Amino acid sequence: MKYFKPKSVTWWAGVSLIATGGVIGVDVGYDVGPIADVLNAWTGPVGPSLLIAQGAGLVGIRGALSDV
C-alpha cells in the first residue's frame, strides 16, 4: 500500500500518464478510436513508453516521499 495514494495529486498525475501511454500504445496494434487520436494530438511526438516511464516515476517518487 506504499505506492497506492489516491488522495495525492502526484499519484493521480502518474496514473494518468500511465493510462495515456497505455491507450496510445494499444492504439498502435488495435484501433481504439477517436480517444487515441485526441491523446496523440495532445501529447505530440512523445511516445507511449516515455509516458508510462514518467508516470511510473511519479508514482515511485510519491511512494518514496511517504516515508519522510
LUMMAR-780124 format. One record per atom (N, C-alpha, C): residue in one letter; x, y, z. Coordinates in steps of 0.05 Angstrom, whole numbers, padded with zeros to 5 digits, always signed. Example, Ala and Ser with C-alpha at 12.3 -4.5 7.8 and 13.67 -1.06 7.14 Angstrom:
BEGIN
a+00264-00114+00156a+00246-00090+00156a+00264-00066+00156s+00257-00045+00142s+00273-00021+00143s+00258+00001+00157
//
This chain:
BEGIN
m+00016-00024+00000m+00000+00000+00000m+00017+00025+00000k+00043+00022-00001k+00061+00044-00001k+00058+00062-00026y+00052+00050-00048y+00050+00065-00073y+00021+00072-00081f+00002+00064-00066f-00026+00070-00072f-00035+00093-00055k-00035+00117-00066k-00041+00142-00052k-00063+00158-00068p-00088+00149-00067p-00108+00162-00083p-00115+00191-00075k-00105+00200-00052k-00110+00228-00044k-00088+00246-00053s-00068+00236-00067s-00045+00252-00075s-00048+00261-00105v-00043+00286-00110v-00044+00296-00137v-00021+00284-00154t+00002+00281-00141t+00025+00269-00155t+00018+00240-00164w+00005+00225-00147w-00003+00198-00154w-00022+00198-00177w-00042+00216-00177w-00061+00217-00199w-00048+00226-00225a-00028+00244-00224a-00014+00252-00248a+00001+00228-00259g+00014+00212-00242g+00028+00189-00252g+00010+00168-00264v-00013+00163-00251v-00032+00144-00261v-00044+00153-00288s-00049+00179-00291s-00060+00189-00316s-00039+00186-00338l-00014+00191-00332l+00007+00187-00353l+00009+00157-00361i+00008+00140-00341i+00009+00111-00348i-00015+00103-00365a-00039+00112-00358a-00063+00105-00373a-00061+00117-00402t-00052+00142-00404t-00049+00154-00430t-00029+00139-00448g-00007+00132-00436g+00013+00116-00451g+00002+00089-00459g-00013+00077-00442g-00025+00051-00448g-00045+00052-00471v-00062+00073-00471v-00081+00076-00492v-00067+00081-00519i-00047+00099-00519i-00033+00104-00543i-00018+00080-00553g-00006+00065-00534g+00008+00040-00542g-00010+00019-00553v-00034+00016-00542v-00053-00004-00553v-00063+00005-00580d-00065+00031-00584d-00075+00041-00610d-00057+00034-00633v-00032+00029-00627v-00013+00021-00649v-00022-00005-00661g-00031-00024-00645g-00039-00050-00655g-00068-00053-00661y-00084-00039-00646y-00114-00040-00649y-00124-00012-00651d-00146-00009-00665d-00158+00017-00668d-00176+00023-00644v-00166+00040-00626v-00181+00047-00602v-00203+00067-00609g-00199+00084-00628g-00220+00103-00636g-00210+00131-00633p-00229+00150-00631p-00222+00178-00630p-00208+00186-00604i-00211+00170-00583i-00198+00177-00558i-00168+00177-00562a-00158+00157-00575a-00129+00155-00580a-00119+00177-00599d-00136+00185-00617d-00129+00208-00635d-00126+00234-00619v-00144+00238-00601v-00143+00262-00584v-00118+00261-00566l-00113+00238-00554l-00089+00235-00537l-00063+00239-00553n-00062+00228-00578n-00039+00231-00595n-00035+00261-00602a-00056+00275-00607a-00054+00304-00614a-00045+00319-00589w-00054+00310-00566w-00048+00324-00541w-00019+00320-00532t-00009+00296-00535t+00018+00290-00526t+00039+00297-00547g+00032+00299-00572g+00051+00306-00593g+00069+00283-00599p+00095+00289-00602p+00114+00268-00610p+00123+00250-00588v+00113+00253-00564v+00121+00236-00541v+00110+00208-00545g+00127+00188-00543g+00118+00161-00547g+00105+00149-00522p+00091+00127-00525p+00077+00115-00502p+00096+00104-00481s+00119+00095-00489s+00138+00084-00469s+00148+00106-00451l+00153+00130-00462l+00162+00153-00445l+00140+00162-00426l+00115+00162-00435l+00093+00169-00418l+00090+00149-00394i+00092+00124-00401i+00090+00104-00380i+00113+00106-00360a+00137+00110-00370a+00160+00113-00353a+00158+00137-00335q+00149+00160-00346q+00145+00184-00329q+00124+00179-00308g+00102+00166-00315g+00081+00160-00296g+00090+00142-00274a+00106+00122-00281a+00116+00104-00261a+00136+00118-00243g+00151+00137-00254g+00169+00153-00238g+00155+00170-00218l+00133+00182-00226l+00117+00199-00208l+00105+00182-00185v+00094+00159-00192v+00083+00142-00172v+00105+00133-00152g+00128+00127-00163g+00151+00118-00146g+00161+00141-00128i+00162+00165-00139i+00170+00188-00122i+00150+00192-00100r+00124+00190-00106r+00104+00194-00085r+00106+00172-00064g+00112+00148-00072g+00116+00126-00053g+00140+00131-00035a+00162+00141-00047a+00186+00147-00032a+00182+00170-00012l+00166+00190-00020l+00161+00213-00002l+00143+00206+00021s+00129+00184+00019s+00111+00176+00041s+00127+00167+00065d+00152+00159+00062d+00169+00150+00084d+00180+00174+00100v+00181+00197+00088v+00193+00220+00101v+00176+00232+00122
//
